[in-house]
Amino acid sequence: MTKEQEKPYQYWLMNVKGVGRKRKLKLLQKLGSAEEIYRALPGTLQALLGEKPAEKIVQAKENWNILTEYEKLCRQKIKFTCYGDDDYPERLSEIPDAPFGLYYQGCLPSDHKPSAALIGARACSGYGMYAAREFGSKLAAAGIQIISGLAMGIDGISQEAALEAGGESFGVLGCGVDICYPKSNRSLYEKCKQKGGILSEYPPGVAPAAYLFPPRNRIISGLSDIIVVVEAREKSGTLITVDMALEQGREVFAIPGRITDPLSRGCNALFKQGAGVAVCPADILEALHGFRFPINIEETEKNIVTAGLSEQEKYVYECLDILPETAEEIYRKTGKTLTIQEVMGLLVELCLKGFAKKEPEGYSKKILAT
């Protein structure tokens, strides 16, 4: 039997309820294929699994039209892979509770490229927005696949930035891949399908529900080489992903924030537990270097400088902060290699190009929100 002929039976097996991953894998090992499981006699199934699991499989056969259901899936342009298939993500197969199968639109993360999860608060601050865009865009421009949950706030902002930088991003959903959640991220959802992928272990049509999100978080961390927490409260769902990442043996980094900021308390608490400190994207590139993939740090940093700016504009841009400073303060930060008039002219150009903004207190780096 060819792989394509096996697909309708795999799809059926993925949707058998009440029979867990371990039992399904045991059946595949003993019987050789999903089709053989489908055609197995009740007595054979009982001998391998016991009475109740065998009944679940028999019931699933009676309630499922193999070809009709598979054709319906294909019409939705939804693909899937099962544990043990050649295209099943290698990273995911390494975790203890890997999903039996994944549905996806677009493509799957490559086993041959580094990947990083950027996660954090939904109701993030301006600082968090800036950090999410900075890390998302520069890591993606360096060839890092960005994995996240397509959620509001840090997740979506980092993924949007990654795609704008010409990189790839993959959204892991707590619902079927045919459902955009949240609805406000429809544009990002469509872009991910074009320049990355939308993934879920839940069948098409499954609506988002609170209890589905913690299990999906293990897939976000499982698909990643490294986890970066951008902003998080002391008690937040983000830290559930961190716990799962640590159980999977993944390295965790966090971006520091002010000790008085509630949205930075989760990150600052992670440092007490031994998380790495990420003050710039280069810290993540350094951590990834030599881990799975050789990364030329110097060459990469040259390639991720702000595109579309002259050398003088880049120079002044690097002197800007996310907090406003006067033109005189920025002039002093340039080391007085430019005249004050030149600095002021370049600041105006940066504002016109959307890289800086003028505020009553002075000039600052522009935070580009999604």
Buried (B, 14 or more C-beta within 10 A) or exposed (E): EEEEEBBBBBBBBBEBEEBEBEBBBBBBEBBEBBBBBBEBEEEBBBEBBEEEBBBBBBEBBEEBEBEEBBEEBEEBEBBBBBBEBEBBBEBBBEBEBBBBBBBBBBBBBEBEBBBBBBBBBBEBBEBBBBBBBBBBBBBBBBBBBBBBBBBBBBBBBBBBBBBBBEBBBBBBBBBBBBBBBBEEBEEBBBBBBEBBBBBBBBBBEBEBEEEBBBBBBBBBBBBBBBBBBBBBBEEBBBBBBBBBBBEBEBBBBBBBBEEEBBBBBBBBBBEEEEBBEBEBBBBBBBBBBEEBBEBEEEEBBEEBEBEEBEEBBBBBBEBBEBEBBEBEEBBBBBEEEBEBEBBBBBBBBBBEBEBBBBEEEBBBBBBBEB
